[in-house]
Amino acid sequence: MLDPRIKRGIKITVLSFTAVSLLLLAFTIDRRTFETLGHFNLEYFPIVVLLWFAYRFSDGMVIKSVAKLLGHNLSPLKTFQIVLVGVFLAAVTPFQISSIPVQIYMLHREGLDVGKATAVIVARGALFYLALLPLLPFIVYSLGISSNFIGKILVGYFTFTILTVFILYFISVSRPDLILKLIPQKLAKVKVFVLQETANLREGIKVLLQSKDTLWVSLSLMFSITSIILLGATAPFILKGLNLPPQPFRSMPALILMYSSMLYTPTPGGVGVAETIAAALFSPVCPKHLMGIFIILLRIFTYYLGALVGGIIFFHQSFTIEQIDKTDRSSFDVSAD
């Protein structure tokens, strides 16, 4: 039986994306849009699908690589499924990090104890930001010189967020007591939550820093960087499919920035927020009369296609939300080894 929370989330996501798409088309379509419909290069869209597969597969290989560091040999197919199920749940629940409990549960079903499963997912997130670090100067430079005012603000926000995450990672691992001192005594539950999360974070970082298997550590970082680049490559190929100049040195950083800025959006799948960010970031590379079509295609190929496939996998699995909730509560016991 379909869980009411998931059912409600699916309805909200479908209705929200439909409404946002109609608004985008209403504000961007004009006579020029219909004149260009016959000039689209449809042969580029199968390439976009292949890029989507390679991007999600590489993301799954990050999980496989980190699990290998802990002595578990997961199949690429299983880690691919874990990624896509996570995309589905992130699309139908608030905040992009809401999928973490189910990914922990799926790893637990593959033989990892809950502590190790949590460490794998946390390490994957740390690797994402670590992989962004060498790309940061290129993104800031490329978008900083080409974006409009809102785009420049987003570039600044992106830079601030990445640097803040690294600082918090460092403090959480080295001096978690400093964070606890900032929380008032009245917020005891918050203190417990922060303590549990910093413990999980230390376990995840420890997997990477203390491992002597340099091959799999290097592979995990390589797959993280590869997945980010493959994600970014989707944008120029969609532009090419719309018979527009691909401008990869502008469109790729814009998509990477858009994706990175959505990780903590409160709406399911970042709907509404993502489209607004995209309109600001891609205005230098996409004319207004095709902007609506471009953003819709971008969201379908970079997000909703994964959510659709992930949903099929999710409903094919035999676990329930109650099992996931139970595993999520157990995930705080990172000492269970």
C-alpha positions as a printed NumPy array, in Angstrom:
array([[  0.   ,   0.   ,   0.   ],
       [  1.318,   3.428,  -0.966],
       [  2.398,   5.47 ,   2.052],
       [  0.175,   8.586,   2.408],
       [  3.224,  10.845,   2.77 ],
       [  4.743,   9.596,  -0.473],
       [  1.379,   9.742,  -2.247],
       [  0.847,  13.33 ,  -1.108],
       [  4.396,  14.247,  -2.11 ],
       [  3.937,  12.83 ,  -5.607],
       [  0.749,  14.832,  -6.102],
       [  2.386,  18.035,  -4.856],
       [  5.441,  17.532,  -7.067],
       [  3.458,  16.753, -10.225],
       [  1.029,  19.634,  -9.706],
       [  3.806,  22.061,  -8.762],
       [  5.999,  21.188, -11.733],
       [  3.012,  21.386, -14.089],
       [  1.997,  24.782, -12.713],
       [  5.541,  26.16 , -12.846],
       [  6.004,  24.838, -16.398],
       [  2.774,  26.478, -17.582],
       [  3.834,  29.767, -15.985],
       [  7.232,  29.556, -17.661],
       [  5.64 ,  28.969, -21.053],
       [  3.059,  31.709, -20.515],
       [  5.754,  34.3  , -19.784],
       [  8.266,  33.247, -22.442],
       [  6.434,  31.948, -25.516],
       [  5.893,  34.389, -28.385],
       [  5.789,  34.325, -32.171],
       [  9.514,  33.579, -32.433],
       [  9.068,  30.431, -30.339],
       [  6.752,  28.856, -32.911],
       [  9.012,  29.964, -35.761],
       [ 11.947,  28.057, -34.284],
       [ 10.098,  24.817, -33.443],
       [ 10.886,  23.297, -36.833],
       [ 14.59 ,  24.025, -36.467],
       [ 15.265,  21.995, -33.321],
       [ 18.088,  19.424, -33.552],
       [ 16.318,  16.446, -32.003],
       [ 19.284,  14.145, -32.602],
       [ 21.053,  15.749, -29.634],
       [ 18.47 ,  14.641, -27.09 ],
       [ 19.493,  10.94 , -27.104],
       [ 22.972,  12.215, -26.198],
       [ 21.402,  14.081, -23.282],
       [ 19.825,  10.814, -22.077],
       [ 23.211,   9.082, -22.269],
       [ 24.774,  11.934, -20.3  ],
       [ 22.042,  11.547, -17.687],
       [ 22.787,   7.831, -17.359],
       [ 26.553,   8.409, -17.147],
       [ 26.069,  11.161, -14.561],
       [ 23.882,   9.042, -12.275],
       [ 26.066,   5.972, -12.804],
       [ 29.191,   7.931, -11.806],
       [ 27.375,   9.186,  -8.722],
       [ 26.567,   5.592,  -7.842],
       [ 30.21 ,   4.646,  -8.302],
       [ 31.097,   7.159,  -5.589],
       [ 28.98 ,   5.099,  -3.175],
       [ 30.573,   1.876,  -4.431],
       [ 34.087,   3.312,  -3.975],
       [ 33.463,   4.503,  -0.408],
       [ 31.772,   1.204,   0.517],
       [ 34.814,  -0.612,  -0.877],
       [ 36.993,   1.34 ,   1.57 ],
       [ 34.891,  -0.212,   4.339],
       [ 35.33 ,  -3.717,   2.95 ],
       [ 31.999,  -4.057,   1.12 ],
       [ 31.873,  -4.83 ,  -2.585],
       [ 28.556,  -3.454,  -3.877],
       [ 27.466,  -3.947,  -7.466],
       [ 27.348,  -0.845,  -9.723],
       [ 23.696,  -1.655, -10.46 ],
       [ 22.799,  -1.57 ,  -6.761],
       [ 24.553,   1.757,  -6.138],
       [ 22.895,   3.159,  -9.279],
       [ 19.539,   2.15 ,  -7.788],
       [ 20.423,   3.705,  -4.421],
       [ 21.164,   7.027,  -6.12 ],
       [ 17.934,   7.022,  -8.138],
       [ 15.706,   6.057,  -5.214],
       [ 17.284,   8.949,  -3.349],
       [ 16.44 ,  11.276,  -6.238],
       [ 12.829,  10.103,  -6.174],
       [ 12.383,  10.685,  -2.446],
       [ 14.114,  14.06 ,  -2.659],
       [ 11.637,  14.979,  -5.399],
       [  8.557,  14.177,  -3.315],
       [  9.679,  15.354,   0.136],
       [ 10.833,  18.763,   1.405],
       [ 14.569,  19.487,   1.275],
       [ 16.985,  17.661,  -1.005],
       [ 18.582,  15.83 ,   1.949],
       [ 15.331,  14.047,   2.887],
       [ 16.406,  11.011,   0.851],
       [ 19.332,  10.154,   3.132],
       [ 17.456,   7.732,   5.475],
       [ 16.279,   5.494,   2.639],
       [ 19.762,   5.379,   1.123],
       [ 21.137,   4.336,   4.507],
       [ 18.45 ,   1.662,   4.72 ],
       [ 19.232,   0.297,   1.243],
       [ 22.923,   0.061,   2.125],
       [ 21.965,  -1.66 ,   5.377],
       [ 20.043,  -4.259,   3.374],
       [ 23.214,  -4.907,   1.371],
       [ 25.086,  -5.988,   4.495],
       [ 26.526,  -2.748,   5.864],
       [ 25.72 ,  -2.069,   9.482],
       [ 23.866,   1.184,  10.054],
       [ 26.959,   3.041,  11.249],
       [ 28.947,   2.16 ,   8.142],
       [ 25.99 ,   2.87 ,   5.848],
       [ 25.648,   6.316,   7.396],
       [ 29.387,   6.91 ,   6.994],
       [ 29.166,   6.024,   3.285],
       [ 26.363,   8.513,   2.611],
       [ 28.04 ,  11.259,   4.641],
       [ 31.37 ,  10.65 ,   2.882],
       [ 29.593,  10.875,  -0.474],
       [ 28.29 ,  14.326,   0.481],
       [ 31.737,  15.418,   1.65 ],
       [ 33.248,  14.227,  -1.625],
       [ 30.683,  16.251,  -3.586],
       [ 31.853,  19.466,  -1.943],
       [ 35.497,  18.416,  -2.154],
       [ 35.063,  17.81 ,  -5.891],
       [ 33.503,  21.251,  -6.272],
       [ 36.518,  22.931,  -4.696],
       [ 38.859,  22.753,  -7.743],
       [ 35.946,  23.787,  -9.99 ],
       [ 35.041,  26.776,  -7.835],
       [ 37.446,  29.341,  -9.395],
       [ 36.307,  28.368, -12.903],
       [ 32.618,  28.629, -11.964],
       [ 33.042,  31.976, -10.224],
       [ 35.1  ,  33.41 , -13.088],
       [ 32.849,  32.108, -15.881],
       [ 29.58 ,  33.226, -14.314],
       [ 30.891,  36.327, -12.586],
       [ 31.776,  37.973, -15.884],
       [ 28.673,  36.902, -17.806],
       [ 25.73 ,  36.867, -15.39 ],
       [ 23.132,  39.507, -14.681],
       [ 22.76 ,  41.06 , -11.234],
       [ 20.766,  38.137,  -9.802],
       [ 23.248,  35.699, -11.291],
       [ 26.132,  37.504,  -9.603],
       [ 24.283,  37.286,  -6.274],
       [ 23.861,  33.529,  -6.776],
       [ 27.565,  33.171,  -7.576],
       [ 28.357,  34.958,  -4.316],
       [ 25.875,  32.778,  -2.427],
       [ 27.353,  29.644,  -3.987],
       [ 30.902,  30.637,  -3.023],
       [ 29.841,  31.513,   0.512],
       [ 27.927,  28.225,   0.896],
       [ 30.809,  26.04 ,  -0.28 ],
       [ 33.332,  27.784,   1.972],
       [ 30.906,  27.653,   4.921],
       [ 30.344,  23.922,   4.434],
       [ 34.09 ,  23.29 ,   4.462],
       [ 34.497,  25.34 ,   7.644],
       [ 31.631,  23.463,   9.337],
       [ 33.072,  20.141,   8.194],
       [ 36.422,  21.073,   9.73 ],
       [ 34.906,  22.25 ,  13.021],
       [ 32.579,  19.237,  13.235],
       [ 35.476,  16.843,  12.839],
       [ 38.095,  18.642,  14.936],
       [ 36.132,  20.591,  17.586],
       [ 32.431,  19.627,  17.744],
       [ 32.301,  21.123,  21.245],
       [ 32.582,  24.606,  19.715],
       [ 29.291,  24.11 ,  17.865],
       [ 27.579,  22.76 ,  20.983],
       [ 28.641,  25.836,  22.987],
       [ 26.73 ,  28.057,  20.552],
       [ 23.446,  26.239,  21.26 ],
       [ 21.502,  27.426,  24.35 ],
       [ 20.958,  24.904,  27.158],
       [ 17.187,  25.22 ,  26.689],
       [ 17.508,  23.562,  23.287],
       [ 18.546,  20.176,  24.659],
       [ 17.035,  18.229,  21.76 ],
       [ 18.933,  20.374,  19.278],
       [ 22.168,  19.675,  21.159],
       [ 21.512,  15.928,  21.009],
       [ 20.751,  16.132,  17.284],
       [ 23.914,  18.156,  16.56 ],
       [ 25.997,  15.743,  18.636],
       [ 24.599,  12.784,  16.716],
       [ 25.115,  14.448,  13.342],
       [ 28.691,  15.523,  14.083],
       [ 29.44 ,  11.956,  15.189],
       [ 28.091,  10.69 ,  11.868],
       [ 30.111,  13.314,  10.03 ],
       [ 33.329,  12.337,  11.799],
       [ 32.745,   8.716,  10.837],
       [ 32.216,   9.677,   7.199],
       [ 35.304,  11.879,   7.02 ],
       [ 37.327,   9.241,   8.877],
       [ 36.557,   6.737,   6.116],
       [ 38.355,   8.979,   3.624],
       [ 41.194,  10.323,   5.759],
       [ 42.255,   7.162,   7.569],
       [ 42.001,   4.708,   4.704],
       [ 45.282,   3.314,   3.389],
       [ 43.638,   2.235,   0.137],
       [ 44.7  ,   5.221,  -1.969],
       [ 43.284,   3.649,  -5.14 ],
       [ 39.661,   3.657,  -3.97 ],
       [ 40.024,   7.021,  -2.243],
       [ 41.284,   8.467,  -5.538],
       [ 38.533,   6.709,  -7.483],
       [ 35.837,   8.055,  -5.162],
       [ 37.055,  11.62 ,  -5.75 ],
       [ 37.469,  11.011,  -9.48 ],
       [ 33.916,   9.695,  -9.808],
       [ 32.622,  12.705,  -7.836],
       [ 34.336,  15.146, -10.189],
       [ 33.215,  13.124, -13.228],
       [ 29.572,  13.118, -12.119],
       [ 29.607,  16.902, -11.648],
       [ 31.144,  17.476, -15.089],
       [ 28.666,  15.092, -16.75 ],
       [ 25.805,  16.931, -15.057],
       [ 27.122,  20.249, -16.344],
       [ 27.532,  18.849, -19.869],
       [ 23.769,  18.344, -20.101],
       [ 23.123,  22.077, -20.518],
       [ 25.151,  22.725, -23.709],
       [ 23.676,  19.672, -25.417],
       [ 20.126,  20.803, -24.622],
       [ 20.994,  24.242, -26.   ],
       [ 22.374,  22.571, -29.119],
       [ 19.162,  20.566, -29.408],
       [ 17.231,  23.847, -29.419],
       [ 19.508,  25.066, -32.232],
       [ 21.255,  27.549, -29.945],
       [ 24.999,  28.078, -29.414],
       [ 26.011,  25.627, -26.648],
       [ 28.455,  28.037, -24.952],
       [ 29.822,  25.281, -22.667],
       [ 32.059,  27.603, -20.652],
       [ 28.964,  29.506, -19.538],
       [ 26.184,  26.932, -19.57 ],
       [ 28.081,  24.16 , -17.746],
       [ 29.067,  26.306, -14.726],
       [ 25.518,  27.697, -14.625],
       [ 23.982,  24.224, -14.305],
       [ 26.523,  23.086, -11.71 ],
       [ 25.807,  26.218,  -9.687],
       [ 22.045,  25.738, -10.023],
       [ 22.242,  22.134,  -8.838],
       [ 24.533,  22.979,  -5.924],
       [ 22.261,  25.809,  -4.798],
       [ 19.244,  23.466,  -4.605],
       [ 20.569,  21.045,  -1.99 ],
       [ 18.721,  22.686,   0.883],
       [ 15.63 ,  24.134,  -0.791],
       [ 12.415,  23.604,   1.241],
       [ 10.15 ,  22.651,  -1.69 ],
       [  9.95 ,  19.036,  -2.961],
       [ 12.584,  18.648,  -5.655],
       [ 13.345,  22.349,  -5.403],
       [ 10.382,  23.036,  -7.695],
       [  9.87 ,  26.743,  -8.241],
       [ 13.229,  27.587,  -6.696],
       [ 15.23 ,  25.725,  -9.351],
       [ 13.31 ,  27.311, -12.218],
       [ 13.835,  30.793, -10.788],
       [ 17.562,  30.173, -10.368],
       [ 17.777,  28.75 , -13.895],
       [ 16.049,  31.776, -15.425],
       [ 18.607,  34.057, -13.761],
       [ 21.687,  31.987, -14.564],
       [ 20.885,  31.001, -18.14 ],
       [ 19.616,  34.367, -19.393],
       [ 23.044,  35.152, -20.963],
       [ 22.973,  31.93 , -23.037],
       [ 19.287,  31.385, -23.846],
       [ 16.899,  33.937, -25.412],
       [ 13.642,  34.667, -23.641],
       [ 11.411,  33.095, -26.311],
       [ 13.069,  29.689, -25.713],
       [ 13.831,  30.055, -22.011],
       [ 10.659,  28.305, -20.842],
       [ 11.191,  25.292, -23.103],
       [ 14.88 ,  25.152, -22.177],
       [ 14.263,  25.2  , -18.408],
       [ 11.538,  22.544, -18.639],
       [ 13.811,  20.249, -20.664],
       [ 16.697,  20.948, -18.316],
       [ 14.638,  19.98 , -15.274],
       [ 13.267,  16.857, -16.949],
       [ 16.649,  15.531, -18.046],
       [ 18.672,  16.51 , -14.978],
       [ 16.111,  15.73 , -12.297],
       [ 12.665,  14.38 , -13.075],
       [ 13.884,  11.571, -15.331],
       [ 15.928,  10.294, -12.399],
       [ 12.959,  10.745, -10.066],
       [ 10.727,   8.752, -12.431],
       [ 13.147,   5.836, -12.732],
       [ 13.887,   6.036,  -9.002],
       [ 10.17 ,   5.898,  -8.229],
       [  9.789,   2.726, -10.278],
       [ 12.689,   1.156,  -8.364],
       [ 11.295,   2.369,  -5.029],
       [  7.877,   0.789,  -5.572],
       [  9.5  ,  -2.397,  -6.82 ],
       [ 11.383,  -2.746,  -3.526],
       [  9.722,  -4.456,  -0.569],
       [ 10.608,  -2.028,   2.216],
       [  8.203,   0.333,   3.957],
       [  8.493,   3.871,   5.267],
       [  8.261,   2.516,   8.827],
       [ 11.362,   0.389,   8.228],
       [ 13.193,   3.421,   6.856],
       [ 12.188,   5.556,   9.839],
       [ 13.452,   2.853,  12.199],
       [ 16.779,   2.678,  10.36 ],
       [ 17.048,   6.469,  10.385],
       [ 16.746,   6.505,  14.17 ],
       [ 19.347,   3.751,  14.413],
       [ 21.728,   5.615,  12.114],
       [ 22.761,   7.849,  14.984],
       [ 24.481,   4.876,  16.614],
       [ 27.678,   5.288,  14.62 ],
       [ 29.643,   3.197,  17.047],
       [ 27.795,   0.058,  15.977],
       [ 30.607,  -1.577,  14.128]])
